[in-house]
C-alpha cells in the first residue's frame, strides 16, 4: 500500500473513527431506502418517490452519542493484529 501511494501522490487516505463518521448517516439512509423501497421490488420511479417523500418530511438524523463517547471509541486499543 505504501509503495502504491508513493507512486500515486495525488491520492490521500483519510481514516475516520468507525462510530464517528458522517458516512454512518449515509449508510443509515441507504438502509432505510433499501428496506422501504428497494427490497419491495420497486423500480427507479418508486425510489424517486420515496426520496421526494423523505425530503418533504425533512427531519434530520439526530446523533445519540456524545462527543466524549465518540472520541473514547475512536482511541480505544485495537483488538486485532494487523500483521497477519
C-alpha positions as CSV (number, residue, x, y, z in Angstrom):
1,X,0.0,0.0,0.0
2,X,2.8,2.4,0.9
3,X,4.5,1.7,-2.5
4,X,1.3,2.3,-4.4
5,X,0.6,5.5,-2.5
6,X,4.1,6.7,-3.3
7,X,3.5,6.1,-7.0
8,X,0.1,7.9,-6.8
9,X,0.9,11.2,-4.8
10,X,-2.5,12.7,-5.8
11,X,-4.3,10.1,-3.7
12,X,-4.7,10.8,0.0
13,X,-6.1,8.4,2.5
14,X,-8.2,9.7,5.4
15,X,-9.1,7.5,8.3
16,X,-12.2,8.3,10.3
17,X,-13.4,6.7,13.5
18,X,-15.8,3.9,12.8
19,X,-18.5,5.3,15.0
20,X,-17.9,8.9,14.4
21,X,-18.1,9.3,10.6
22,X,-20.8,11.2,8.7
23,X,-20.7,8.2,6.3
24,X,-22.6,6.3,9.0
25,X,-25.6,8.6,8.3
26,X,-25.3,7.8,4.6
27,X,-25.3,4.1,5.4
28,X,-28.4,4.6,7.6
29,X,-30.3,6.4,4.8
30,X,-29.5,3.6,2.3
31,X,-30.5,1.0,4.8
32,X,-33.9,2.8,5.2
33,X,-34.4,3.1,1.5
34,X,-33.4,-0.5,0.9
35,X,-35.9,-1.7,3.5
36,X,-38.8,0.6,2.5
37,X,-38.4,0.8,-1.3
38,X,-35.8,-1.4,-3.0
39,X,-36.5,-4.8,-1.4
40,X,-40.1,-4.5,-2.3
41,X,-39.2,-5.0,-5.9
42,X,-39.8,-1.4,-6.9
43,X,-38.1,0.4,-9.7
44,X,-36.5,3.8,-10.3
45,X,-39.6,5.9,-10.1
46,X,-40.6,4.4,-6.8
47,X,-37.2,5.2,-5.4
48,X,-37.5,8.8,-6.6
49,X,-41.0,8.9,-5.0
50,X,-39.5,7.6,-1.7
51,X,-36.8,10.3,-1.7
52,X,-39.3,13.0,-2.5
53,X,-41.4,11.9,0.4
54,X,-38.4,11.7,2.7
55,X,-37.4,15.2,1.7
56,X,-40.9,16.5,2.3
57,X,-40.8,15.2,5.9
58,X,-37.3,16.7,6.2
59,X,-36.4,15.5,9.7
60,X,-32.6,15.5,10.4
61,X,-30.8,12.5,11.8
62,X,-30.0,13.1,15.5
63,X,-26.7,11.9,17.0
64,X,-27.4,9.9,20.1
65,X,-23.8,9.5,21.2
66,X,-21.9,12.3,23.0
67,X,-18.7,13.7,21.6
68,X,-16.8,12.2,24.5
69,X,-18.3,8.8,23.7
70,X,-17.3,9.0,20.1
71,X,-13.8,10.1,21.0
72,X,-13.5,7.2,23.5
73,X,-14.4,4.7,20.8
74,X,-12.0,6.2,18.3
75,X,-9.0,6.0,20.6
76,X,-9.7,2.6,22.2
77,X,-7.0,0.0,21.7
78,X,-7.3,-2.3,18.8
79,X,-8.0,-6.0,19.4
80,X,-6.9,-7.4,16.1
81,X,-3.3,-8.0,14.9
82,X,-2.7,-6.0,11.7
83,X,0.4,-8.0,10.9
84,X,-1.3,-11.3,9.9
